Amino acid sequence: MLKPVDYPPNILHRSFSDVDDLAGVLSTRRNLQMAQLDLRPLQCDLLLLNIGVGEFSFLCSNCALSARGPKARGFIDFAFVLQAGTQELTAHKVTVSSSTLFGFDNLRENDVILPAHLTLGVLQIKQSVFEEYLQVMGRSDVDSRFLATNYLCCPSTFDPVLTYLRQLYALVKNKAKFLSHPHVSRLILEDFLPLLVDAIPLRRYAEMVTDQPITQAQLVQQAEAYMLAHLNQPITLKNLCESLHTSNRPLYYGFQAVFGVSPMAYLKLLRLHAVRKALMTADPATATVENIANQFGFWSAGHFGQDYKRTFGERPSETLKRSQDERPGAGEVARN
């Protein structure tokens, strides 16, 4: 029996008590055969976020489940264990840990045993879109030979990917209305794919040559100028590389050499300072921290608040309140 929840059209959130109903929803592009492996009533929670060129799915069940069948043509699945279950997940009889990316061989059928209480996250993305990102980022090493391996265990690089997915999972559950805006779905995709590709270790040197060779410092200067000119617009690593006619690697190494941080970390700092400036000049009677933060691309209030306080030593709400206290005439009004 399905228990629908009122969510925006691009988000599906349902609880299932019938494994065949669950398989039917998950077989929109796949052709899954699923079975319940525990002798108790099924309670399975499924969240789907449609991003146009693919979807994020999050699944957690109180019963162990098996899922078998062919994958969708023209798509690649990237699967992650977001929270461990009562036992370890197996795919094609291979034990999969939380630091293992798996399922990306699109010529290999699904054959997965999901233990009870494990939370699984999957990105299903059009292969053509994924290949476009690989080209922009200069990652010709992520080719058919890599995809055929189907598994990649890399605990040292997957932490940011898993953190992002867990944040997205919480956002879909708790702030779904915000994700109904098309530009937000696109921004999530353009944030996540570079993060995912960067987590895959280089297998060989594969640097893209820019059309007009420039120095590292010039490249960073151009990138910074672009960021400052578009602070209140969605900027992704893909946008940045395309605008500067470069790939991810020289941009990354340039920012590390000049600022000691990655391009996107530097962009976050610029945006934090922009938010602070806006808060200090805003009218607390009409402005809110959330609206100002959203203007500069911060959509997770909790993580924004932590980053803001870590950077400036106070909460954003305190900055907004102080802007009222320091406004000309505020003291006279208080005394009167």
C-alpha positions as CSV (number, residue, x, y, z in Angstrom):
1,M,0.0,0.0,0.0
2,L,1.3,3.4,-1.0
3,K,1.2,6.4,1.4
4,P,1.7,9.5,-0.7
5,V,3.1,12.6,0.8
6,D,2.3,16.1,-0.5
7,Y,5.6,17.1,-2.2
8,P,6.5,19.3,-5.3
9,P,6.2,17.6,-8.7
10,N,9.9,17.0,-9.0
11,I,10.1,15.2,-5.7
12,L,8.5,11.9,-4.8
13,H,8.4,10.8,-1.1
14,R,6.6,7.6,-0.3
15,S,6.4,4.8,2.2
16,F,5.9,1.3,1.0
17,S,4.5,-1.8,2.6
18,D,4.5,-3.9,-0.6
19,V,7.8,-4.7,-2.3
20,D,6.2,-5.0,-5.8
21,D,4.9,-1.4,-5.5
22,L,8.4,-0.3,-4.6
23,A,9.9,-2.1,-7.6
24,G,7.3,-0.6,-9.9
25,V,8.3,3.0,-8.9
26,L,12.0,2.2,-9.1
27,S,11.5,0.6,-12.6
28,T,10.7,3.9,-14.3
29,R,13.9,3.6,-16.3
30,R,15.3,0.3,-14.9
31,N,13.6,-3.1,-15.0
32,L,14.0,-4.2,-11.4
33,Q,12.8,-7.5,-9.8
34,M,12.8,-7.0,-6.1
35,A,12.2,-9.4,-3.2
36,Q,11.8,-9.0,0.5
37,L,14.2,-11.1,2.5
38,D,12.8,-10.8,6.0
39,L,9.7,-12.3,7.5
40,R,8.1,-9.2,8.9
41,P,5.9,-6.4,7.5
42,L,7.8,-4.1,5.1
43,Q,8.3,-0.5,5.9
44,C,10.4,1.2,3.2
45,D,11.0,4.9,2.8
46,L,11.8,6.2,-0.7
47,L,12.8,9.7,-1.8
48,L,13.3,10.7,-5.4
49,L,14.5,14.1,-6.6
50,N,14.1,14.6,-10.4
51,I,16.8,16.8,-11.9
52,G,15.7,16.6,-15.5
53,V,18.8,14.8,-16.9
54,G,18.6,12.2,-14.1
55,E,17.5,11.7,-10.5
56,F,18.8,11.3,-7.0
57,S,17.1,8.5,-5.0
58,F,17.4,7.7,-1.3
59,L,16.1,4.4,0.1
60,C,15.9,2.9,3.6
61,S,14.0,-0.2,4.6
62,N,13.3,-2.1,7.8
63,C,13.7,-5.4,5.9
64,A,16.6,-6.7,3.8
65,L,15.8,-6.5,0.1
66,S,17.2,-7.9,-3.1
67,A,17.2,-6.0,-6.4
68,R,18.1,-7.5,-9.8
69,G,17.6,-6.6,-13.4
70,P,19.0,-4.6,-16.3
71,K,20.0,-0.9,-15.9
72,A,18.6,2.0,-17.9
73,R,20.1,2.5,-21.4
74,G,21.9,5.7,-21.8
75,F,22.2,6.3,-18.1
76,I,24.9,5.7,-15.5
77,D,24.2,4.8,-11.8
78,F,26.5,6.0,-9.0
79,A,25.5,4.3,-5.7
80,F,26.7,5.1,-2.2
81,V,26.0,3.8,1.3
82,L,25.0,6.8,3.3
83,Q,24.3,5.0,6.5
84,A,25.4,1.4,7.4
85,G,22.7,-1.2,8.1
86,T,22.5,-4.3,10.2
87,Q,24.9,-6.0,7.8
88,E,27.1,-5.0,4.9
89,L,25.6,-4.4,1.4
90,T,26.7,-6.8,-1.4
91,A,26.6,-6.1,-5.1
92,H,27.4,-9.0,-7.5
93,K,28.5,-10.9,-4.3
94,V,31.1,-8.2,-3.5
95,T,30.9,-6.6,-0.1
96,V,30.5,-2.8,-0.4
97,S,31.6,-0.4,2.4
98,S,30.5,3.2,3.0
99,S,33.7,4.4,1.3
100,T,32.9,2.5,-1.9
101,L,31.4,4.0,-5.0
102,F,29.7,1.3,-7.0
103,G,27.2,0.4,-9.7
104,F,28.6,2.5,-12.5
105,D,29.2,-0.2,-15.1
106,N,26.1,0.3,-17.2
107,L,26.7,-2.9,-19.1
108,R,26.4,-4.9,-15.9
109,E,22.9,-5.7,-14.5
110,N,21.8,-4.8,-11.0
111,D,22.4,-7.5,-8.5
112,V,22.3,-6.0,-5.0
113,I,21.4,-7.2,-1.5
114,L,20.4,-4.3,0.7
115,P,20.5,-5.1,4.4
116,A,17.9,-3.8,6.8
117,H,18.2,-0.2,8.0
118,L,20.8,0.8,5.5
119,T,20.4,4.1,3.7
120,L,21.3,3.9,0.0
121,G,21.8,7.0,-2.2
122,V,21.9,6.7,-6.0
123,L,22.5,9.3,-8.7
124,Q,21.2,8.1,-12.1
125,I,22.6,10.5,-14.7
126,K,22.5,10.6,-18.5
127,Q,25.7,9.2,-19.8
128,S,26.1,12.1,-22.3
129,V,25.8,14.6,-19.5
130,F,28.4,12.9,-17.4
131,E,30.8,12.7,-20.3
132,E,30.3,16.4,-21.0
133,Y,31.5,17.1,-17.4
134,L,34.4,14.8,-17.8
135,Q,35.5,16.7,-20.9
136,V,35.2,20.1,-19.2
137,M,37.2,18.8,-16.2
138,G,39.9,17.2,-18.3
139,R,39.3,13.7,-17.0
140,S,39.8,11.5,-20.1
141,D,41.0,8.8,-17.6
142,V,37.4,8.2,-16.5
143,D,36.7,6.1,-19.6
144,S,34.9,2.9,-20.5
145,R,37.7,0.9,-18.8
146,F,37.2,2.7,-15.6
147,L,33.4,2.3,-15.7
148,A,33.8,-1.5,-16.4
149,T,35.4,-1.9,-12.9
150,N,32.1,-1.1,-11.3
151,Y,33.6,-0.5,-7.8
152,L,35.9,2.2,-6.4
153,C,37.0,2.2,-2.8
154,C,38.6,5.5,-1.9
155,P,37.9,6.6,1.8
156,S,40.4,9.5,1.6
157,T,38.4,11.3,-1.1
158,F,34.8,10.3,-0.7
159,D,34.0,12.1,2.5
160,P,33.0,15.4,0.8
161,V,30.8,13.5,-1.6
162,L,29.0,11.6,1.2
163,T,28.6,14.7,3.3
164,Y,27.0,16.5,0.3
165,L,24.6,13.6,-0.3
166,R,23.6,13.4,3.4
167,Q,22.9,17.2,3.3
168,L,20.9,16.8,0.2
169,Y,18.9,13.9,1.7
170,A,18.0,16.1,4.7
171,L,17.1,19.0,2.4
172,V,14.8,16.9,0.3
173,K,13.0,15.6,3.5
174,N,12.8,18.9,5.3
175,K,12.9,21.7,2.7
176,A,11.3,20.2,-0.4
177,K,9.5,23.3,-1.5
178,F,12.8,25.1,-2.1
179,L,14.0,22.3,-4.4
180,S,10.9,22.8,-6.7
181,H,12.7,25.7,-8.4
182,P,14.3,24.5,-11.7
183,H,17.5,26.5,-11.2
184,V,18.0,24.9,-7.8
185,S,17.9,21.4,-9.3
186,R,20.4,22.4,-11.9
187,L,22.7,24.0,-9.3
188,I,22.6,20.8,-7.3
189,L,23.7,18.8,-10.3
190,E,26.4,21.2,-11.3
191,D,27.7,21.2,-7.7
192,F,27.6,17.5,-7.2
193,L,29.1,16.1,-10.5
194,P,32.4,18.0,-10.2
195,L,32.6,16.9,-6.5
196,L,32.0,13.3,-7.6
197,V,34.5,13.4,-10.5
198,D,37.2,15.0,-8.2
199,A,36.8,12.2,-5.7
200,I,37.9,9.7,-8.4
201,P,41.7,9.5,-8.3
202,L,43.6,10.2,-11.5
203,R,44.6,7.1,-13.3
204,R,46.9,8.9,-15.6
205,Y,47.9,12.4,-16.6
206,A,45.1,13.9,-18.6
207,E,45.4,17.7,-18.8
208,M,43.4,19.8,-21.2
209,V,45.3,22.6,-23.0
210,T,43.6,26.0,-23.0
211,D,43.1,27.8,-26.3
212,Q,45.3,30.7,-25.1
213,P,48.0,29.7,-22.6
214,I,48.0,32.0,-19.7
215,T,49.9,32.1,-16.4
216,Q,48.6,30.6,-13.2
217,A,48.2,34.0,-11.6
218,Q,46.3,35.4,-14.6
219,L,43.9,32.5,-14.6
220,V,43.2,32.9,-10.9
221,Q,42.7,36.7,-11.4
222,Q,40.2,36.1,-14.2
223,A,38.4,33.5,-12.1
224,E,38.2,35.9,-9.1
225,A,36.8,38.7,-11.3
226,Y,34.2,36.4,-12.7
227,M,33.1,35.3,-9.2
228,L,32.9,38.9,-8.0
229,A,30.7,39.9,-11.0
230,H,28.3,37.0,-10.4
231,L,28.2,36.6,-6.6
232,N,24.4,36.7,-6.6
233,Q,24.0,34.2,-9.4
234,P,24.4,30.4,-9.4
235,I,28.1,29.6,-10.2
236,T,29.3,26.1,-10.5
237,L,32.8,24.7,-11.2
238,K,31.5,23.8,-14.7
239,N,30.3,27.4,-15.3
240,L,33.7,28.7,-14.2
241,C,35.7,26.4,-16.4
242,E,33.6,27.1,-19.4
243,S,33.7,30.9,-18.9
244,L,37.5,30.8,-18.6
245,H,38.1,28.2,-21.4
246,T,40.0,26.0,-19.1
247,S,39.6,22.7,-17.2
248,N,39.3,21.9,-13.5
249,R,43.0,20.9,-12.9
250,P,44.8,24.1,-13.8
251,L,42.1,26.2,-12.0
252,Y,42.3,24.0,-8.9
253,Y,46.2,24.1,-8.7
254,G,46.1,27.9,-9.4
255,F,43.8,28.6,-6.5
256,Q,45.8,26.3,-4.2
257,A,49.0,28.1,-5.1
258,V,47.6,31.6,-4.7
259,F,45.0,31.3,-1.9
260,G,45.7,27.9,-0.5
261,V,42.1,26.8,-1.0
262,S,40.0,25.3,-3.9
263,P,38.1,27.6,-6.3
264,M,34.7,26.7,-4.8
265,A,36.0,27.2,-1.2
266,Y,37.2,30.6,-2.2
267,L,33.9,31.4,-3.8
268,K,32.1,30.4,-0.6
269,L,34.4,32.9,1.3
270,L,33.5,35.7,-1.1
271,R,29.8,34.9,-0.7
272,L,30.1,34.8,3.1
273,H,31.6,38.3,3.0
274,A,28.9,39.5,0.6
275,V,26.2,38.1,2.9
276,R,27.9,39.9,5.9
277,K,28.0,43.2,4.0
278,A,24.3,42.8,3.1
279,L,23.3,42.0,6.6
280,M,25.2,45.0,8.0
281,T,23.3,47.3,5.7
282,A,19.9,45.6,5.8
283,D,16.8,46.7,7.7
284,P,15.9,44.0,10.3
285,A,12.3,45.0,10.1
286,T,12.0,43.8,6.5
287,A,15.0,41.6,5.8
288,T,15.7,38.0,7.0
289,V,18.9,36.1,7.2
290,E,17.5,33.3,5.2
291,N,16.4,35.5,2.2
292,I,19.8,37.3,2.1
293,A,21.7,34.0,2.4
294,N,19.6,32.5,-0.4
295,Q,20.4,35.5,-2.7
296,F,24.1,34.4,-2.5
297,G,23.6,30.7,-3.1
298,F,23.4,29.4,0.5
299,W,20.4,27.0,0.7
300,S,21.2,25.0,3.8
301,A,20.5,27.2,6.7
302,G,22.3,25.0,9.3
303,H,25.6,24.7,7.4
304,F,25.5,28.4,6.3
305,G,25.1,29.4,10.0
306,Q,28.0,27.2,11.0
307,D,30.3,28.5,8.2
308,Y,29.3,32.1,9.0
309,K,30.0,31.9,12.7
310,R,33.3,30.0,12.1
311,T,34.4,32.8,9.8
312,F,33.1,35.9,11.6
313,G,32.8,34.8,15.2
314,E,29.1,35.6,15.5
315,R,25.7,34.3,14.2
316,P,24.3,36.0,11.1
317,S,21.2,37.0,13.1
318,E,23.6,38.9,15.5
319,T,25.1,40.8,12.5
320,L,21.6,41.7,11.3
321,K,20.5,42.9,14.8
322,R,23.7,44.9,15.2
323,S,23.1,46.6,11.9
324,Q,19.9,48.1,13.5
325,D,21.8,49.1,16.7
326,E,24.5,50.8,14.6
327,R,22.1,52.5,12.2
328,P,22.3,56.4,12.4
329,G,19.7,57.7,14.8
330,A,19.2,54.3,16.6
331,G,20.6,55.6,19.8
332,E,18.4,58.7,19.8
333,V,15.3,56.6,19.2
334,A,16.3,54.3,22.1
335,R,16.8,57.2,24.4
336,N,13.5,58.7,23.5
